[in-house]
Amino acid sequence: MAAKSQKNTTPKKRRSAKMSQGDSQARRNSLKRIFFWTGSLLLLLVILCTASYGFRKVFFVQNPYFIIRNIEIHTTKNFSEDSVRQILADLGVQKGKTNLMVLDTRRIRQRLEKAIIVERARVIRRLPDTLVISILQRVAVAKLHCRPQRFIDDQGYILPWWESGGIGFLPEITGVRNPSRLRPGKPVQERPLLGALRFLSLIGTRPEGVSFDIATIQLDYELPSIYVYLRERDAFAANARIRIPVEKMPAALDRLRDIVRLRLEDGHKTHFADVTYERNVPLE
């Protein structure tokens, strides 16, 4: 019986050994296929990258068809074309020599926007041979009562007088704290001053805004609020004084609009109104 049992187990061991050898061979073949396809894929990527680089170099970078022949500059008198051309020269951009396709347009844009007067610059390639530069200038909406003279745009950026073209007929903002800390090219953070700018922006978009001939805006840091002094026009008397809160300004302007309209219908000009009050608004 023992001999018979031994005869039965020996073939099983042989079959098991053969299966193990077969599995090992299959794994080796599988790894070979993985390495083969991986290597083939990497080789294909190298070939494609090399071909792409060569294609770009031959057909774009070294192609005289894309040499800059024209430079179009759209700007304003306060930031002249000569200023733009000087910046391009400093960055190595030369008409008749520089290839349009190798230009770092982002670098050019960032350099242009370093100028205090420039709010935003656009640098565009117009194929095959034209570089187009457009400058959006910061525009002063008010002047600050301080020394030295400062102007400010609607985003709160400080502009020196020489960058603003000496603009004189603008509302004057008074009561600015520590004006010596104001730096040209830097935005302000003070809530009352930002409130004054928001008022100018809002009133310029409202239908009743045509009645506001603004002379001076005085900042009040306590509430905070602003005092708007007006020249005589329509419903407002000469030197009319309006107090407006920095917070919830649109609602306050709605109250002022309704009050002034009613008084005008009654034949009264407004000398004073304090619309920081939501009810029982003080009036003169």
ABEGO torsion letter per residue (X at the ends): XAAAAAAAAAAAAAAAAAAAAAAAAAAAAAAAAAAAAAAAAAAAAAAAAAAAAAAAAAAAAABAAABBABBBBBBBAABBAAAAAAAAAAAGBBBGABBAAABBAAAAAAAAAABAABABBBBBBBOAABBBBBBBBBBBABBBBBOBBBBBBAAGBBBBAAAAGGBABBBBBBGBBGAAABBBGBBBABAAAAAAAAAAAAAAABAAAAABBBABBBBBAAOBBBBBBBBBBEABBBGBBBBBBABGAAAAAAAAAAAAAAAAAAGBBBABBBAABABGBBBX
